Amino acid sequence: MAVIQSPLPGTFYHRPAPDQPPYKSAGDRVEVGDTIGLVEVMKTFIEIKAEASGVFAGYRTGNEQPVVAGQELAELEGAE
C-alpha cells in the first residue's frame, strides 16, 4: 500500500472542474505521472501526480478540503 501526499498546503480538489468526474475512482489503474488531483494555493492550481503505479484505493482527503504539506491525499494498492 502506498499513499500520495500533498507537497504543499492549500485546498485539495478531486476534479479538474466542478462539472467533471474525479481524476480517479476506486479500482482505476494508476501509472507513474498520472494526475490524481489538484492543490490550489493563492489561485494557482498544482497537479498532484502519482509517484508509483498501482490500483487506486480511494481518496483519504475530501474534495475541496484544506490540506497541509505531507497530508495523505490518496491511497494506492499493489504499488510498484
C-alpha positions in Angstrom: 0.0 0.0 0.0 1.3 3.4 -0.9 0.0 6.9 -0.2 0.1 10.1 -2.2 0.9 13.1 -0.1 0.4 16.8 -0.6 3.6 18.6 -1.4 2.3 21.9 -0.1 -0.6 23.4 1.9 -3.8 24.6 0.1 -7.2 23.3 -0.9 -7.4 19.8 -2.4 -9.7 19.0 -5.4 -10.6 15.6 -6.7 -11.9 17.0 -10.0 -10.4 19.2 -12.8 -13.7 21.3 -12.7 -16.9 21.1 -10.7 -18.9 19.7 -13.6 -16.3 16.9 -14.4 -15.7 13.5 -12.9 -12.9 12.9 -10.4 -9.5 12.2 -11.8 -9.5 8.7 -10.3 -12.1 6.3 -8.9 -11.6 3.2 -6.7 -10.3 0.4 -8.8 -8.8 2.5 -11.5 -5.3 1.7 -12.7 -2.7 4.4 -11.8 0.6 4.9 -13.6 3.6 7.0 -12.5 2.8 10.6 -13.5 -1.0 10.2 -13.6 -2.7 13.3 -12.1 -4.9 12.3 -9.2 -6.0 15.7 -8.0 -5.2 19.4 -7.7 -4.0 21.6 -4.8 -4.9 25.3 -5.0 -2.6 27.8 -3.5 -3.3 31.5 -3.9 -5.4 30.9 -7.1 -2.7 28.7 -8.6 -3.6 25.1 -9.2 -0.8 22.5 -8.8 -1.4 19.0 -10.3 -0.8 16.2 -7.8 0.8 13.3 -9.7 1.3 9.7 -8.7 4.9 8.7 -8.0 4.1 4.9 -8.1 1.9 2.7 -10.1 -0.9 0.6 -8.7 -4.7 0.4 -8.3 -6.4 3.5 -6.9 -7.9 2.6 -3.5 -9.5 5.9 -2.9 -9.1 9.5 -1.6 -8.1 10.0 2.1 -9.0 13.7 1.9 -12.4 15.1 1.0 -13.0 17.2 -2.1 -12.4 20.9 -1.6 -10.8 20.3 1.8 -7.9 22.3 3.2 -4.7 20.3 3.4 -1.2 20.7 4.9 2.1 19.7 3.4 2.7 16.0 3.9 -1.0 15.2 4.4 -2.1 11.9 2.8 -4.4 12.6 -0.1 -5.0 9.2 -1.7 -4.0 5.6 -1.4 -2.7 3.0 -4.0 -2.9 -0.8 -3.6 -0.3 -3.0 -5.1 2.0 0.0 -5.6 5.1 -0.7 -7.7 
